[in-house]
Amino acid sequence: MQAKKRYLTLLSAATCLALLLYLGGVQLRAARAPPPAGRHGAAPRPGSEQRPWPRFPDALRSFGEPEGAGGGGGAGRVSPRQRRDGSAGLYRGRRCRMESCFDFALCQKNGFKVYVYPQQKGEKIAESYQNVLAAIEGSRFYTSDPSQACLFVLSLDTLDRDQLSPQYVHNLRSKVQSLHLWNNGRNHLIFNLYSGTWPDYTEDVGFDIGQAMLAKASISTENFRPNFDVSIPLFSKDHPRTGGEKGFLRFNTIPPLRKYMLVFKGKRYLTGIGSDTRNALYHVHNGEDVVLLTTCKHGKDWQKHKDSRCDKDNTEYEKYDYREMLHNATFCLVPRGRRLGSFRFLEALQAACVPVMLSNGWELPFSEVIDWKQAAVIGDERLLLQIPSTIRSIHQDKILALRQQTQFLWEAYFSSVEKIVLTTLEIIQDRIFKHISRNSLIWNKHPGGLFVLPQYSSYLGDFPYYYANLGLKPLPTFTAVIHAVTPLVSQSQPVLKLLVAVAKSQYCAKIIVLWNCDKPLPAKHRWPATSVPVIVIEGESKVMSSRFLPYDNIGTDAVLSLDEDTVLSTTEVDFAFTVWQSFPERIVGYPARSHFWDNTKERWGYTSKWTNDYSMVLTGAAIYHKYYHYLYTHYLPASLKNMVDQLANCEDILMNFLVSAVTKLPPIKVTQKKQYKETMMGQTSRASRWADPDHFAQRQSCMNTFASWFGYMPLIHSQMRLDPVLFKDQVSILRKKYRDIERL
């Protein structure tokens, strides 16, 4: 019996040894066999020993770039080579940068001008792309002359490059190549919202873009060419062309927490790209302060693929109203969809709901200039379960700051198609003219990059918005600009009395008389002698807008704008300037007007009645920063300024529209002067416009034209009036600084 056991043991050992020798021999022969020629046909070095290495995962893979990023998860995963082959149009110019694929010489002569190709016959353009082109054509950058252009934009609709979409433009490759100005895409900008299609949703736009720049939504960091492409947000076809709604944050609630801590409501993809993260949201949902709702009920054949959770998810999904959730949530989850971008991003910004980004590899919109850490929480799809604890650890002060920044970014760059397009163009302009480009503070602080024109100055202290940041104050003097339109026939005319009163101000540095009269300039001895320089400038075109030109003679920060018939005392001038020094970004002055919505006519109305509120301070007696002269001249379109010049009216309304649009604040009215009224001049004078019966009707019309161009009504009502300390108080007049105002 023992002998039999020993025999079996020996037989088993021999069998195992033979098997090991056989397998070892096969592997040894494979290891010694010469490998095939390399990628370029190179043979291995003689004598080199080829040993099989174990396949370890890439230990140097970026934490923010999960495996399969850009290709999605599940059935949608493709190899890097397949992705490159599928995105041939993108990768041919992958190494393009401004220095290598952009001709700066085209921009040196005429500045930054943008040409839009004329629409070709028979080519349909979707409404969204029409809005993009209209925003360019209505901007100060537009030129209809291609020889003056620095940048070119196609009229062929490139927004939707999903082959299954009804907006997809066929044969785009040949149509683009046939354009005589195409030049392999050099100095061209292509706008795109959707690319690729089911099932892999690659970022290929379907034609060779050559050396063109992409302004693209849902672009990945892998395909994004830094300082060349521009990442734009994904916006819906209903996104307003101009203006847009304001953000939902009406007041700064302290503490800034809302009913829900974290919310999401959207589709759940059962398979393919974008399914991994959304399928896992139920792990975080608690039905109380973390409400993450998904539905499988979308698409034609959703029931064929539904899983065991679908019915429960669909029932829970219907219980909540999405708008109500947005208005009552502190954080909003923004997971990727089929593509990296999502409509939830802009919806969260507008709702003052701090976006929590879960889209690994997405190049966030305008990331070149916007610091998203000030307005969003950047999460990681692989760390979904840590999201609730992470956002709960954020201090309330930080939450309030994040919510405030969402509102600024929404209103500055994202509330309309026009702002998205203009932001894209301004970013490209900054790249071209680097020596005067905006810095991060300008882009990320009110009023934003669209209203701060670097051509005016490269020094932040020259703008009225950054004094507090820089620890500065505006210069302690002002320059008066008196708009004269009637001939000087008497030494008792109001303009001469006004000039003397202003010159006596302790803050007056210089007086400029803008002579827009048809008669020749008066002799020098006709002007009164003053202690400050008086410069008379004859208007070349003699139009109303010329009073707001950025004259080199204005050397102070403050401008005191005056009509020739204004009646002001030296004390009133001093007090108004003192008030302005505390509010240098606003218009401060005396004559106030207001606007209202006329329900019967369904249009904006203008009123000069004295009421308890106002929304405008007329520039016939007002102080403001000289930067607004530059902004009025170079930011506003020629169509509005031409309208003002033709009517010889409404220039003061337009200036109020502009300043309120920039500051998001009302003007400031100082001490009410009961005796003030517009002086009625002779009916033959150009200054008799206040007596003209058409004058008031024209101003009504101006209000609506201006509101149409801005896309909304920027004027803001105010009930605040600033008076001197002890004004009208029953105390000794000797205790009051501005004594003369008491008697007016």
RONUDREN-211010 format. One line per 2 residues: number of its first residue (from 1); for each residue x, y, z of C-alpha. Coordinates in pm, whole numbers, always signed. Example, Ala and Ser with C-alpha at 12.3 -4.5 7.8 and 13.67 -1.06 7.14 Angstrom:
<rs>
1> +1230/-450/+780 ~ +1367/-106/+714 $
</rs>
This chain:
<rs>
1> +0/+0/+0 ~ +282/+236/+95 $
3> +466/+146/-223 ~ +155/+236/-430 $
5> +132/+581/-265 ~ +498/+648/-331 $
7> +448/+545/-694 ~ +154/+786/-741 $
9> +341/+1069/-574 ~ +641/+1016/-797 $
11> +421/+1000/-1108 ~ +247/+1327/-1016 $
13> +578/+1505/-957 ~ +714/+1383/-1289 $
15> +403/+1504/-1473 ~ +427/+1851/-1313 $
17> +796/+1876/-1396 ~ +735/+1783/-1760 $
19> +458/+2041/-1787 ~ +676/+2315/-1641 $
21> +963/+2230/-1875 ~ +731/+2243/-2176 $
23> +574/+2580/-2086 ~ +909/+2729/-1995 $
25> +1053/+2624/-2326 ~ +772/+2787/-2522 $
27> +814/+3115/-2337 ~ +1195/+3103/-2374 $
29> +1167/+3050/-2752 ~ +921/+3340/-2776 $
31> +1153/+3564/-2577 ~ +1454/+3479/-2797 $
33> +1267/+3521/-3123 ~ +1356/+3851/-3298 $
35> +1069/+4103/-3273 ~ +906/+4244/-3587 $
37> +1040/+4562/-3739 ~ +949/+4877/-3548 $
39> +705/+5151/-3647 ~ +958/+5298/-3887 $
41> +1108/+4961/-3994 ~ +1403/+4977/-3750 $
43> +1545/+4641/-3638 ~ +1656/+4579/-3278 $
45> +2016/+4634/-3186 ~ +2242/+4324/-3227 $
47> +2301/+4145/-2904 ~ +2023/+4320/-2721 $
49> +1817/+4093/-2504 ~ +1440/+4135/-2540 $
51> +1266/+4044/-2216 ~ +893/+4052/-2161 $
53> +788/+4326/-1919 ~ +472/+4311/-1714 $
55> +201/+4563/-1821 ~ +158/+4808/-1534 $
57> -97/+5090/-1545 ~ +47/+5433/-1629 $
59> +161/+5563/-1291 ~ +209/+5915/-1431 $
61> -146/+5956/-1560 ~ -289/+6295/-1457 $
63> -533/+6275/-1168 ~ -772/+6500/-1357 $
65> -765/+6281/-1672 ~ -936/+5949/-1600 $
67> -893/+5653/-1829 ~ -1117/+5696/-2129 $
69> -1154/+6071/-2087 ~ -1280/+6218/-2407 $
71> -1418/+5882/-2513 ~ -1660/+5824/-2229 $
73> -1733/+5499/-2054 ~ -1900/+5167/-2123 $
75> -1974/+5074/-2480 ~ -1852/+5413/-2605 $
77> -1482/+5360/-2528 ~ -1249/+5382/-2826 $
79> -872/+5371/-2859 ~ -661/+5688/-2882 $
81> -576/+5605/-3244 ~ -945/+5571/-3330 $
83> -1013/+5905/-3163 ~ -734/+6067/-3364 $
85> -859/+5915/-3688 ~ -1213/+6026/-3612 $
87> -1097/+6378/-3534 ~ -875/+6428/-3836 $
89> -1011/+6775/-3898 ~ -904/+6884/-3553 $
91> -565/+6719/-3538 ~ -419/+6845/-3865 $
93> -380/+7188/-3710 ~ -326/+7065/-3358 $
95> +4/+7245/-3316 ~ -139/+7578/-3431 $
97> -75/+7878/-3209 ~ -115/+8249/-3271 $
99> +255/+8277/-3354 ~ +247/+8000/-3616 $
101> -102/+8004/-3769 ~ -213/+8368/-3752 $
103> -106/+8660/-3972 ~ -64/+8958/-3737 $
105> +17/+9187/-4030 ~ -351/+9197/-4130 $
107> -434/+9363/-3797 ~ -164/+9630/-3787 $
109> -308/+9877/-4036 ~ -679/+9890/-3953 $
111> -684/+9739/-3605 ~ -907/+9452/-3502 $
113> -1176/+9435/-3770 ~ -1396/+9131/-3837 $
115> -1540/+9041/-4176 ~ -1842/+8813/-4218 $
117> -1874/+8634/-4552 ~ -2191/+8724/-4744 $
119> -2460/+8458/-4725 ~ -2460/+8222/-5020 $
121> -2777/+8162/-5217 ~ -2975/+7862/-5106 $
123> -2781/+7818/-4783 ~ -2999/+7795/-4474 $
125> -2876/+7939/-4147 ~ -3023/+7832/-3814 $
127> -3153/+8106/-3584 ~ -2872/+8052/-3332 $
129> -2605/+8113/-3595 ~ -2797/+8412/-3730 $
131> -2774/+8556/-3379 ~ -2400/+8496/-3375 $
133> -2351/+8673/-3708 ~ -2586/+8958/-3607 $
135> -2382/+9013/-3290 ~ -2065/+9049/-3497 $
137> -2224/+9275/-3758 ~ -2368/+9500/-3487 $
139> -2038/+9534/-3301 ~ -1771/+9803/-3333 $
141> -1538/+9538/-3479 ~ -1740/+9472/-3793 $
143> -1624/+9571/-4140 ~ -1791/+9500/-4474 $
145> -1458/+9539/-4654 ~ -1249/+9217/-4649 $
147> -935/+9414/-4733 ~ -960/+9585/-4393 $
149> -1030/+9266/-4199 ~ -807/+9110/-3939 $
151> -1041/+8816/-3870 ~ -1286/+8631/-4096 $
153> -1606/+8447/-3997 ~ -1795/+8206/-4224 $
155> -2157/+8267/-4318 ~ -2192/+7890/-4358 $
157> -2362/+7750/-4048 ~ -2103/+7555/-3849 $
159> -2278/+7552/-3510 ~ -2434/+7205/-3535 $
161> -2206/+6941/-3686 ~ -2404/+6640/-3561 $
163> -2486/+6441/-3874 ~ -2821/+6337/-3727 $
165> -2929/+6697/-3672 ~ -3168/+6872/-3916 $
167> -2939/+7180/-3895 ~ -2640/+6982/-4027 $
169> -2490/+7146/-4337 ~ -2386/+6889/-4597 $
171> -2081/+6915/-4823 ~ -1928/+7177/-4598 $
173> -1577/+7065/-4683 ~ -1606/+7158/-5050 $
175> -1804/+7475/-4978 ~ -1536/+7605/-4743 $
177> -1249/+7514/-4973 ~ -1414/+7709/-5256 $
179> -1406/+8039/-5063 ~ -1144/+8262/-5224 $
181> -1043/+8415/-4890 ~ -1017/+8084/-4704 $
183> -635/+8061/-4729 ~ -631/+7727/-4545 $
185> -827/+7883/-4259 ~ -563/+8138/-4166 $
187> -711/+8427/-3961 ~ -1051/+8255/-3962 $
189> -1274/+8187/-3663 ~ -1521/+7896/-3663 $
191> -1809/+7881/-3414 ~ -1933/+7536/-3310 $
193> -2172/+7407/-3043 ~ -2223/+7041/-3139 $
195> -1981/+6799/-3304 ~ -1974/+6426/-3355 $
197> -2273/+6197/-3326 ~ -2392/+5872/-3173 $
199> -2230/+5664/-3039 ~ -1883/+5814/-2983 $
201> -1954/+6191/-3010 ~ -1604/+6284/-3126 $
203> -1501/+6648/-3147 ~ -1460/+6638/-3523 $
205> -1647/+6922/-3698 ~ -1670/+6727/-4023 $
207> -1431/+6926/-4239 ~ -1066/+7028/-4240 $
209> -1043/+7353/-4043 ~ -684/+7406/-4152 $
211> -527/+7688/-3952 ~ -859/+7833/-3835 $
213> -936/+7905/-3471 ~ -1225/+7728/-3301 $
215> -1477/+7896/-3075 ~ -1621/+7569/-2954 $
217> -1849/+7438/-2682 ~ -1775/+7114/-2496 $
219> -1413/+7114/-2606 ~ -1174/+6891/-2415 $
221> -842/+6997/-2272 ~ -689/+6724/-2490 $
223> -802/+6892/-2812 ~ -801/+7254/-2692 $
225> -515/+7457/-2836 ~ -417/+7708/-2564 $
227> -412/+8074/-2662 ~ -553/+7982/-3001 $
229> -896/+7824/-2959 ~ -1168/+7974/-2739 $
231> -1391/+7755/-2524 ~ -1748/+7890/-2527 $
233> -2051/+7774/-2326 ~ -2319/+7548/-2465 $
235> -2630/+7763/-2507 ~ -2979/+7674/-2626 $
237> -3158/+7803/-2934 ~ -3376/+8013/-2701 $
239> -3080/+8199/-2554 ~ -3152/+8574/-2607 $
241> -2961/+8752/-2881 ~ -2902/+9069/-2679 $
243> -2955/+9181/-2322 ~ -3082/+8870/-2149 $
245> -3240/+8823/-1810 ~ -3064/+8935/-1496 $
247> -2938/+8689/-1239 ~ -3170/+8558/-972 $
249> -2969/+8691/-676 ~ -3176/+8990/-574 $
251> -3015/+9056/-236 ~ -2724/+8920/-38 $
253> -2896/+8682/+201 ~ -2699/+8613/+517 $
255> -2644/+8327/+580 ~ -2629/+8239/+209 $
257> -2767/+7886/+252 ~ -3090/+7780/+84 $
259> -3342/+7499/+126 ~ -3133/+7250/-73 $
261> -2759/+7205/-40 ~ -2707/+7028/-376 $
263> -2950/+6962/-663 ~ -2962/+6815/-1012 $
265> -3244/+6716/-1244 ~ -3177/+6567/-1584 $
267> -3151/+6265/-1810 ~ -2983/+5939/-1710 $
269> -2804/+5761/-1990 ~ -2822/+5384/-1944 $
271> -2535/+5308/-2182 ~ -2264/+5485/-2374 $
273> -2077/+5807/-2321 ~ -2181/+6010/-2019 $
275> -2362/+5721/-1850 ~ -2111/+5640/-1576 $
277> -2150/+5955/-1364 ~ -2524/+6002/-1403 $
279> -2591/+5635/-1329 ~ -2411/+5676/-996 $
281> -2591/+5988/-871 ~ -2846/+5784/-674 $
283> -2567/+5692/-431 ~ -2546/+6058/-321 $
285> -2917/+6148/-333 ~ -3075/+6159/+15 $
287> -3411/+6318/-70 ~ -3362/+6595/+185 $
289> -3097/+6859/+122 ~ -2920/+6661/-153 $
291> -3170/+6602/-432 ~ -3022/+6446/-747 $
293> -3296/+6335/-986 ~ -3256/+6143/-1311 $
295> -3499/+5992/-1559 ~ -3459/+5714/-1811 $
297> -3764/+5838/-2000 ~ -3605/+5992/-2305 $
299> -3539/+5870/-2655 ~ -3757/+5637/-2862 $
301> -3647/+5301/-2724 ~ -3572/+5385/-2361 $
303> -3795/+5101/-2238 ~ -3580/+4844/-2416 $
305> -3278/+4946/-2213 ~ -3435/+5043/-1880 $
307> -3293/+4889/-1566 ~ -3446/+4803/-1230 $
309> -3418/+5161/-1101 ~ -3585/+5337/-1392 $
311> -3946/+5324/-1271 ~ -3853/+5448/-924 $
313> -3630/+5721/-1066 ~ -3901/+5838/-1306 $
315> -4156/+5862/-1024 ~ -3919/+6061/-803 $
317> -3824/+6282/-1099 ~ -4183/+6400/-1150 $
319> -4224/+6514/-788 ~ -3993/+6816/-814 $
321> -4017/+7136/-1016 ~ -3683/+7222/-1174 $
323> -3721/+7600/-1151 ~ -3817/+7577/-786 $
325> -3510/+7366/-718 ~ -3282/+7617/-892 $
327> -3419/+7910/-694 ~ -3378/+7727/-364 $
329> -3042/+7552/-399 ~ -2698/+7659/-282 $
331> -2502/+7428/-515 ~ -2602/+7283/-851 $
333> -2440/+6970/-989 ~ -2323/+7005/-1349 $
335> -2230/+6655/-1473 ~ -2128/+6591/-1830 $
337> -2389/+6478/-2079 ~ -2318/+6296/-2401 $
339> -2072/+6576/-2461 ~ -1858/+6746/-2199 $
341> -2069/+7062/-2182 ~ -2419/+7094/-2044 $
343> -2706/+7344/-2045 ~ -2705/+7311/-1665 $
345> -2392/+7524/-1654 ~ -2553/+7850/-1768 $
347> -2875/+7771/-1581 ~ -2682/+7740/-1255 $
349> -2490/+8064/-1314 ~ -2807/+8263/-1371 $
351> -2977/+8113/-1065 ~ -2687/+8212/-835 $
353> -2651/+7840/-767 ~ -2281/+7761/-736 $
355> -2192/+7510/-1015 ~ -2027/+7188/-900 $
357> -1847/+7066/-1211 ~ -1832/+6693/-1281 $
359> -1693/+6674/-1632 ~ -1335/+6558/-1632 $
361> -1132/+6698/-1918 ~ -1369/+6985/-2006 $
363> -1196/+7313/-2089 ~ -1430/+7552/-1909 $
365> -1575/+7846/-2104 ~ -1340/+8142/-2145 $
367> -1092/+7969/-1915 ~ -817/+8181/-2064 $
369> -946/+8489/-1881 ~ -1202/+8373/-1619 $
371> -1086/+8239/-1285 ~ -1352/+7975/-1227 $
373> -1230/+7897/-878 ~ -1398/+8222/-775 $
375> -1741/+8108/-897 ~ -1753/+7727/-913 $
377> -1644/+7406/-741 ~ -1436/+7187/-973 $
379> -1508/+6824/-886 ~ -1384/+6490/-1012 $
381> -1613/+6226/-1160 ~ -1415/+5953/-983 $
383> -1473/+6116/-643 ~ -1849/+6160/-667 $
385> -1915/+6023/-319 ~ -1694/+6293/-166 $
387> -1890/+6582/-318 ~ -2146/+6628/-35 $
389> -1884/+6640/+240 ~ -1668/+6874/+31 $
391> -1936/+7137/-25 ~ -2056/+7114/+336 $
393> -1707/+7212/+447 ~ -1714/+7541/+253 $
395> -1753/+7842/+485 ~ -2058/+8063/+449 $
397> -1846/+8368/+363 ~ -1695/+8175/+74 $
399> -2037/+8056/-40 ~ -2165/+8415/-53 $
401> -1859/+8523/-252 ~ -1908/+8233/-496 $
403> -2274/+8322/-549 ~ -2196/+8689/-604 $
405> -1933/+8598/-862 ~ -2179/+8375/-1051 $
407> -2403/+8679/-1094 ~ -2122/+8900/-1215 $
409> -2002/+8642/-1469 ~ -2355/+8571/-1589 $
411> -2440/+8935/-1655 ~ -2096/+9028/-1788 $
413> -2029/+8743/-2032 ~ -2306/+8483/-2061 $
415> -2657/+8632/-2045 ~ -2690/+8672/-2424 $
417> -2546/+8542/-2749 ~ -2407/+8890/-2812 $
419> -2203/+8887/-2491 ~ -2068/+8538/-2563 $
421> -1962/+8645/-2913 ~ -1814/+8979/-2800 $
423> -1621/+8810/-2519 ~ -1476/+8568/-2774 $
425> -1368/+8855/-3000 ~ -1221/+9057/-2710 $
427> -1011/+8758/-2601 ~ -870/+8722/-2952 $
429> -804/+9096/-2972 ~ -607/+9078/-2644 $
431> -389/+8805/-2794 ~ -311/+9017/-3099 $
433> -233/+9337/-2907 ~ -63/+9191/-2602 $
435> +93/+9519/-2496 ~ -251/+9660/-2410 $
437> -432/+9340/-2316 ~ -656/+9322/-2010 $
439> -529/+9153/-1696 ~ -707/+8900/-1475 $
441> -843/+9165/-1238 ~ -1028/+9339/-1522 $
443> -1183/+9018/-1648 ~ -1287/+8888/-1305 $
445> -1408/+9206/-1137 ~ -1696/+9440/-1208 $
447> -1766/+9582/-1465 ~ -1573/+9318/-1662 $
449> -1363/+9305/-1976 ~ -1631/+9415/-2223 $
451> -1665/+9764/-2072 ~ -1299/+9828/-1987 $
453> -1130/+9914/-2314 ~ -752/+9872/-2290 $
455> -700/+10114/-2581 ~ -792/+10393/-2339 $
457> -517/+10311/-2090 ~ -307/+10022/-1966 $
459> -308/+10162/-1611 ~ -597/+10054/-1389 $
461> -582/+10380/-1197 ~ -713/+10563/-1506 $
463> -1049/+10384/-1477 ~ -1311/+10478/-1215 $
465> -1374/+10119/-1102 ~ -1047/+10020/-935 $
467> -964/+10303/-697 ~ -1048/+10090/-392 $
469> -840/+9795/-519 ~ -540/+10017/-580 $
471> -584/+10233/-267 ~ -623/+10544/-482 $
473> -855/+10842/-503 ~ -953/+11044/-810 $
475> -769/+11369/-875 ~ -903/+11651/-654 $
477> -993/+11882/-944 ~ -1231/+11883/-1240 $
479> -1245/+12016/-1596 ~ -1565/+12195/-1695 $
481> -1697/+12144/-2049 ~ -1959/+12403/-2148 $
483> -2158/+12324/-2459 ~ -2231/+12654/-2642 $
485> -2471/+12664/-2936 ~ -2591/+13028/-2948 $
487> -2395/+13334/-3062 ~ -2245/+13566/-2802 $
489> -2439/+13891/-2844 ~ -2456/+14025/-2487 $
491> -2233/+14032/-2181 ~ -2534/+13937/-1969 $
493> -2591/+13601/-2137 ~ -2623/+13300/-1903 $
495> -2315/+13129/-2048 ~ -2088/+13410/-1928 $
497> -2239/+13413/-1580 ~ -2201/+13034/-1567 $
499> -1838/+13055/-1674 ~ -1756/+13303/-1394 $
501> -1937/+13096/-1130 ~ -1758/+12775/-1229 $
503> -1418/+12944/-1246 ~ -1453/+13051/-882 $
505> -1478/+12690/-765 ~ -1179/+12582/-556 $
507> -1180/+12249/-744 ~ -1187/+12386/-1101 $
509> -866/+12323/-1297 ~ -975/+12427/-1644 $
511> -1278/+12534/-1845 ~ -1338/+12417/-2201 $
513> -1601/+12594/-2408 ~ -1714/+12372/-2695 $
515> -1830/+12618/-2962 ~ -2093/+12435/-3167 $
517> -2257/+12753/-3290 ~ -2298/+12833/-3659 $
519> -2156/+13181/-3600 ~ -1780/+13245/-3588 $
521> -1587/+13228/-3261 ~ -1617/+13545/-3048 $
523> -1307/+13757/-3004 ~ -1091/+13666/-2709 $
525> -1171/+13989/-2523 ~ -1541/+13897/-2521 $
527> -1479/+13621/-2267 ~ -1457/+13724/-1898 $
529> -1122/+13714/-1718 ~ -1091/+13413/-1485 $
531> -835/+13264/-1250 ~ -833/+12934/-1441 $
533> -751/+12870/-1809 ~ -1043/+12896/-2051 $
535> -999/+12706/-2377 ~ -1247/+12756/-2660 $
537> -1269/+12464/-2902 ~ -1463/+12502/-3223 $
539> -1653/+12186/-3303 ~ -1558/+12048/-3643 $
541> -1885/+11873/-3715 ~ -2094/+12080/-3470 $
543> -2305/+11781/-3369 ~ -2444/+11687/-3028 $
545> -2218/+11387/-2978 ~ -1911/+11610/-3003 $
547> -1966/+11724/-2644 ~ -1864/+11372/-2535 $
549> -1547/+11340/-2741 ~ -1235/+11241/-2541 $
551> -1056/+11576/-2575 ~ -686/+11578/-2491 $
553> -739/+11906/-2305 ~ -927/+11718/-2031 $
555> -645/+11644/-1789 ~ -851/+11564/-1478 $
557> -1045/+11252/-1386 ~ -1370/+11444/-1338 $
559> -1565/+11626/-1607 ~ -1830/+11886/-1518 $
561> -2065/+11881/-1817 ~ -2276/+12195/-1858 $
563> -2530/+12334/-2101 ~ -2479/+12700/-2180 $
565> -2810/+12800/-2018 ~ -2751/+12615/-1690 $
567> -2783/+12826/-1378 ~ -2549/+12708/-1101 $
569> -2371/+12882/-817 ~ -2012/+12818/-715 $
571> -2132/+12653/-395 ~ -2351/+12408/-586 $
573> -2058/+12316/-810 ~ -1831/+12256/-509 $
575> -2086/+12039/-331 ~ -2162/+11827/-639 $
577> -1791/+11761/-695 ~ -1742/+11666/-329 $
579> -2021/+11409/-364 ~ -1877/+11274/-689 $
581> -1542/+11205/-523 ~ -1717/+10937/-316 $
583> -1893/+10788/-622 ~ -1645/+10832/-911 $
585> -1803/+10561/-1129 ~ -2146/+10729/-1135 $
587> -2310/+11039/-1279 ~ -2367/+11301/-1007 $
589> -2570/+11613/-1077 ~ -2880/+11825/-1048 $
591> -3154/+11797/-1313 ~ -3319/+11454/-1276 $
593> -3556/+11267/-1505 ~ -3726/+10929/-1497 $
595> -3848/+10648/-1719 ~ -4153/+10424/-1692 $
597> -4323/+10141/-1874 ~ -4640/+10244/-2054 $
599> -4872/+9942/-2045 ~ -5121/+10093/-2285 $
601> -4864/+10160/-2557 ~ -4635/+9872/-2452 $
603> -4327/+10087/-2472 ~ -4095/+10286/-2250 $
605> -4190/+10638/-2156 ~ -3993/+10946/-2049 $
607> -4108/+11198/-1790 ~ -3970/+11523/-1651 $
609> -4218/+11543/-1364 ~ -4073/+11597/-1018 $
611> -4150/+11280/-828 ~ -3996/+11089/-542 $
613> -3771/+10884/-770 ~ -3555/+10930/-1076 $
615> -3340/+10719/-1308 ~ -3142/+10980/-1503 $
617> -2938/+11288/-1422 ~ -2910/+11508/-1729 $
619> -2563/+11601/-1847 ~ -2661/+11966/-1869 $
621> -2538/+11996/-1509 ~ -2357/+11678/-1406 $
623> -2016/+11542/-1309 ~ -1879/+11208/-1427 $
625> -1546/+11039/-1502 ~ -1374/+11135/-1827 $
627> -1349/+10766/-1924 ~ -1715/+10783/-2022 $
629> -1624/+11024/-2301 ~ -1399/+10755/-2447 $
631> -1658/+10482/-2392 ~ -1935/+10690/-2550 $
633> -1718/+10758/-2855 ~ -1565/+10412/-2910 $
635> -1808/+10162/-2755 ~ -2149/+10282/-2875 $
637> -2244/+10203/-3236 ~ -2245/+10473/-3501 $
639> -2618/+10419/-3556 ~ -2709/+10550/-3211 $
641> -2470/+10845/-3228 ~ -2596/+10935/-3576 $
643> -2953/+10932/-3444 ~ -2854/+11171/-3165 $
645> -2678/+11401/-3410 ~ -2964/+11407/-3657 $
647> -3220/+11487/-3388 ~ -2985/+11723/-3200 $
649> -3141/+11557/-2897 ~ -3113/+11262/-2655 $
651> -2735/+11267/-2606 ~ -2786/+11302/-2230 $
653> -3026/+11005/-2223 ~ -2777/+10792/-2417 $
655> -2499/+10879/-2172 ~ -2722/+10775/-1881 $
657> -2804/+10447/-2057 ~ -2433/+10379/-2106 $
659> -2322/+10456/-1749 ~ -2608/+10258/-1592 $
661> -2535/+9960/-1822 ~ -2172/+9964/-1710 $
663> -2218/+10022/-1337 ~ -2555/+9846/-1283 $
665> -2626/+10144/-1054 ~ -2845/+10456/-1074 $
667> -2703/+10809/-1095 ~ -2693/+11031/-787 $
669> -2895/+11347/-755 ~ -2774/+11622/-525 $
671> -2969/+11896/-346 ~ -3299/+11979/-507 $
673> -3312/+12330/-645 ~ -3673/+12442/-664 $
675> -3594/+12742/-879 ~ -3427/+12527/-1148 $
677> -3597/+12509/-1484 ~ -3478/+12482/-1839 $
679> -3424/+12836/-1963 ~ -3642/+12914/-2259 $
681> -3427/+13078/-2520 ~ -3542/+13259/-2831 $
683> -3739/+13046/-3074 ~ -3480/+13109/-3346 $
685> -3201/+12963/-3134 ~ -3078/+12606/-3149 $
687> -3104/+12605/-2771 ~ -3480/+12648/-2791 $
689> -3518/+12272/-2818 ~ -3692/+12263/-2479 $
691> -3971/+12475/-2630 ~ -3996/+12255/-2939 $
693> -4318/+12045/-2923 ~ -4137/+11758/-3101 $
695> -3858/+11758/-2845 ~ -4047/+11550/-2589 $
697> -4177/+11304/-2850 ~ -3824/+11257/-2980 $
699> -3699/+11171/-2634 ~ -3972/+10910/-2597 $
701> -3862/+10754/-2924 ~ -3495/+10765/-2820 $
703> -3571/+10573/-2501 ~ -3710/+10278/-2694 $
705> -3441/+10280/-2962 ~ -3167/+10277/-2700 $
707> -3338/+10002/-2499 ~ -3368/+9793/-2815 $
709> -2995/+9819/-2888 ~ -2892/+9734/-2532 $
711> -3141/+9446/-2534 ~ -3292/+9551/-2202 $
713> -3361/+9863/-1996 ~ -3038/+9947/-1809 $
715> -3176/+10252/-1625 ~ -3235/+10197/-1255 $
717> -3470/+10394/-1033 ~ -3343/+10561/-717 $
719> -3500/+10763/-438 ~ -3174/+10882/-286 $
721> -3086/+11252/-283 ~ -2771/+11378/-115 $
723> -2786/+11711/+68 ~ -2518/+11895/+266 $
725> -2493/+11816/+637 ~ -2740/+12030/+835 $
727> -2918/+12127/+511 ~ -3237/+12316/+607 $
729> -3181/+12229/+975 ~ -3285/+12494/+1225 $
731> -2934/+12580/+1338 ~ -2710/+12879/+1286 $
733> -2607/+12934/+926 ~ -2251/+12982/+1049 $
735> -2233/+12614/+1140 ~ -2300/+12507/+781 $
737> -2031/+12453/+520 ~ -2245/+12514/+210 $
739> -2433/+12818/+333 ~ -2530/+12962/-4 $
741> -2729/+12650/-98 ~ -2975/+12734/+181 $
743> -3079/+13050/-1 ~ -3128/+12897/-346 $
</rs>
